[in-house]
Amino acid sequence: MLNIEPDQKIYSITLKVESSEGVLHGTDFLDDKKGEYVRFFSKSDLSRNLFGTRIKAKVSFKGDERGGKFWIGSIEVIK
C-alpha cells in the first residue's frame, strides 16, 4: 500500500500536533503543523491504548522535495 519493498506491515496513527522542536540544528518539519492532525507511520505495532491520550514521541521525516512521510519512533504517554 505504501509501495515499500519488500512488502511489509506498516501501521499508522493520526495525531494532533501540539508542539514540536528540531534536533541539533535540524529542521523542524512539524513547526508549521501545530494545531493540525498529521498521519504518522511505524513498522512497530501501535497500541490501541494510545487513543485519547497525550504522548511525547520522537519522529523523523523521510522523503525529499517531492514529498515524504513522518515516521514515529519511541512513544511516551504523558499523564
One Martini backbone bead per residue (centre of mass of N, CA, C, O) as a GRO file, in nm:
protein
   79
    1MET     BB    1   0.053   0.065  -0.017
    2LEU     BB    2   0.351   0.228   0.010
    3ASN     BB    3   0.572   0.113  -0.176
    4ILE     BB    4   0.734  -0.112  -0.008
    5GLU     BB    5   1.040  -0.277  -0.021
    6PRO     BB    6   0.937  -0.514   0.096
    7ASP     BB    7   0.667  -0.632   0.190
    8GLN     BB    8   0.489  -0.470   0.467
    9LYS     BB    9   0.397  -0.385   0.783
   10ILE     BB   10   0.204  -0.085   0.834
   11TYR     BB   11   0.154   0.170   1.061
   12SER     BB   12  -0.100   0.406   1.179
   13ILE     BB   13  -0.125   0.755   1.301
   14THR     BB   14  -0.332   1.016   1.426
   15LEU     BB   15  -0.217   1.346   1.516
   16LYS     BB   16  -0.205   1.615   1.729
   17VAL     BB   17  -0.014   1.899   1.711
   18GLU     BB   18   0.124   2.092   1.978
   19SER     BB   19   0.442   2.028   1.953
   20SER     BB   20   0.787   2.121   1.852
   21GLU     BB   21   1.134   2.007   1.770
   22GLY     BB   22   1.439   2.028   1.685
   23VAL     BB   23   1.762   1.872   1.611
   24LEU     BB   24   2.059   1.982   1.599
   25HIS     BB   25   1.996   2.204   1.363
   26GLY     BB   26   1.737   2.104   1.269
   27THR     BB   27   1.457   2.063   1.107
   28ASP     BB   28   1.116   2.159   1.170
   29PHE     BB   29   0.861   1.985   1.011
   30LEU     BB   30   0.620   2.062   1.241
   31ASP     BB   31   0.586   2.370   1.286
   32ASP     BB   32   0.340   2.413   1.061
   33LYS     BB   33   0.144   2.178   1.228
   34LYS     BB   34   0.025   2.323   1.449
   35GLY     BB   35  -0.307   2.204   1.522
   36GLU     BB   36  -0.275   1.954   1.350
   37TYR     BB   37  -0.338   1.669   1.162
   38VAL     BB   38  -0.116   1.382   1.158
   39ARG     BB   39   0.044   1.130   0.979
   40PHE     BB   40   0.183   0.831   1.107
   41PHE     BB   41   0.450   0.591   1.095
   42SER     BB   42   0.507   0.223   1.145
   43LYS     BB   43   0.667  -0.095   1.207
   44SER     BB   44   0.525  -0.085   1.472
   45ASP     BB   45   0.304  -0.154   1.690
   46LEU     BB   46   0.008   0.026   1.776
   47SER     BB   47  -0.158   0.105   2.040
   48ARG     BB   48  -0.493   0.144   2.131
   49ASN     BB   49  -0.424   0.297   2.411
   50LEU     BB   50  -0.362   0.586   2.274
   51PHE     BB   51  -0.640   0.663   2.273
   52GLY     BB   52  -0.686   0.983   2.422
   53THR     BB   53  -0.388   1.059   2.447
   54ARG     BB   54  -0.088   1.191   2.555
   55ILE     BB   55   0.221   1.247   2.374
   56LYS     BB   56   0.567   1.160   2.336
   57ALA     BB   57   0.777   1.186   2.039
   58LYS     BB   58   0.982   1.039   1.802
   59VAL     BB   59   1.053   1.187   1.485
   60SER     BB   60   1.059   1.144   1.124
   61PHE     BB   61   1.165   1.248   0.799
   62LYS     BB   62   1.091   1.081   0.488
   63GLY     BB   63   1.240   1.230   0.196
   64ASP     BB   64   1.161   1.494  -0.032
   65GLU     BB   65   1.062   1.752  -0.242
   66ARG     BB   66   0.805   1.555  -0.325
   67GLY     BB   67   0.802   1.404  -0.047
   68GLY     BB   68   0.660   1.229   0.248
   69LYS     BB   69   0.714   1.084   0.580
   70PHE     BB   70   0.610   1.021   0.903
   71TRP     BB   71   0.806   0.876   1.166
   72ILE     BB   72   0.758   0.678   1.449
   73GLY     BB   73   0.888   0.617   1.756
   74SER     BB   74   0.915   0.686   2.046
   75ILE     BB   75   0.674   0.644   2.321
   76GLU     BB   76   0.519   0.877   2.556
   77VAL     BB   77   0.310   0.896   2.814
   78ILE     BB   78   0.110   1.159   2.927
   79LYS     BB   79  -0.028   1.256   3.254
   0.00000   0.00000   0.00000
